[in-house]
């Protein structure tokens, strides 16, 4: 099952729900903190959501010398690794909603 890839700024658009419940506010604040920490550490961040409502904040570290202007550029690489996507989905079902992925260049 292929996830939907959303920009990390989608977390900022959720503010409409913040008046609903205090737990919603806390959850969104935690997600934003995770996202901000990942970005501060140099990762590119995407949100992944599956139709089954499983979701992950994905922090992707790229190899040195690789220039990424937009995390959306990483989607083809992520789709090429269905095992990693399924692992993230499985972990999200266990409550692990932050995944770190390091992309590497193949050595020949």
Secondary structure, DSSP 4 states (H G I P E B T S, - for coil): -PPEEEETTHHHHGGGGGGT-HHHHHHHHHHHHHHHHHHHTT-EEEEEE-TTS-EEEEEEEPPTT---SSGGGGHHHHHT-HHHHHHHHHHHHTT--EEEEE--PPP-
